Amino acid sequence: MIDGDTVEIRGWRIRLHGIDAPESRQLCRRNGKPWQCGKDAANALARKIARRPVRCEDLGRDRYDRIIGRCTVADGDLGAWMVSQGLALATWGRGRREPELVAELQRLRSEAERLSLTTALPALDQALKAA
């Protein structure tokens, strides 16, 4: 794992489409205290993948010539999952809806409600609004 929004697969670095996560060395504040948000985001993404096959759809290159991809594991879109965990911000859309990501976020929100994971709901609502 490079950081919370970039994976490396067979030597290729792929930036996850539609999200922005803290850099791996970035510090944030939570409850007034320093928090290693970048490290936590990268570690969470690594645990989510956990040696499972990752499939990425190549969506082209960004303005910095990085590969942009929509990446998934068996149980869903990695970018949407990072947003649902509050570890990344949704940046997709910019005026156009991304149907697959919206559907995945709606699925994650329903699952969070079913499991009474109320702390995940604000991040999911924010992501759905941005999508």
N, C-alpha and C positions, 0 to 999 in steps of 0.2 A: 504494500500500500504506500502510495506517495503521500497523500493526505486525504481529507474527507470528501474531496470531489474529483480525485484523480486516481485511477488504477493503472497498474502496469501488467500487461498480458503479453507473454512471450517477447519481452523487450520493447513492446510498444506502449507508450504512455497515452492513456485515453482519459480525457476530461469528461466527466458525466454531464450530459445535456441537461440544461434547465435548472441547475442549482449552483449555489456558491457556498462553500464551507470554509471555515477558518483554515489558515495555513497551519501546517503541523507544529510549528513552534510558536504560534500565536497564543497570547494570553487574553482572557476575557475576565469579566467580573460577574460573579453570581452571588446574590445576597450580600453584596458589598465586599466580597473577598475575591482575591485572584483565583482564576480557574484555568487550567490548561485545556481550554476548549478545543484547540487544534489537535492536540494529542488524543483527546477523548473522541473527537469526530473520526480521526483516522483509525483508531482502535475499534470503534464501533463498526465501521465499514469492514474492517478486516474480520471481525467476529461474524458479521452477517454473511460474508462470503465463505469463510471457514472451509477452504479447500474444495468448495463445490464448483462445478463448471459455471463460468460466467460467459454469457453471450452478449456481444455488443454489436449494435447496428451502427455502421459508420454514417454519420450525418454531415461529414465534411470537415473543414478546418475553420478555426476562428481567426480573428485578426492577428493573433500572435503565431499563427501556423500550427496550432495544436490540434490534434485529432479530437473531434467531438463525437461522442457516442451515447446512444441510449442503451444502457447495460442492464441486464437482468440475470437473476438466478432463478431457480425453480419456483420460488414463491413470490416473485414480482420484481418490479422496477427498483433498482438501487437508488436512483435519485429521489424518487417519491418516498422511499423508505427513510432516507436521511432527513428529508424535510419533516416527515411524520414524527421523527424522534426529536425534533427541535435542534438538530445538529447542523442544519444547512438551511439557507433561504431559497425559496423558489424564485427563479429568474426567468423561467420560460414564458412563452406567450408574447409579451410585449405587443399586445393588441390582437393576437390571434390565439385561439384555444388549441391546446394539444390534447386531442380526444383520448389517447391511450393513457396519458398521465392523469388527466382529470378522472377517468374511470378508476385508475389505480388508487388515487387519493380518496375517492369516494368509498372504495372498498376498504381501505385502511381506516377511514373514519368510522364506518359501520362496525368494523371489528373492534375498534377502540371503545365505541359505545357499548357494544355487546359485553366486553370484558370490564366495563366500568373504569377504563383508563382515562379519567377525566383530564389528567395533566397533558395528554397528547392532543386533546381537542383544539386548543387555541392555535397550535402550530399547523394542524391540518386545515382549520378554517382559514388561516392566513394564506396557506398554499393554494387552497381552492379559489380564494378570491383573486389571487395573482394569476391563476392558470387561464 
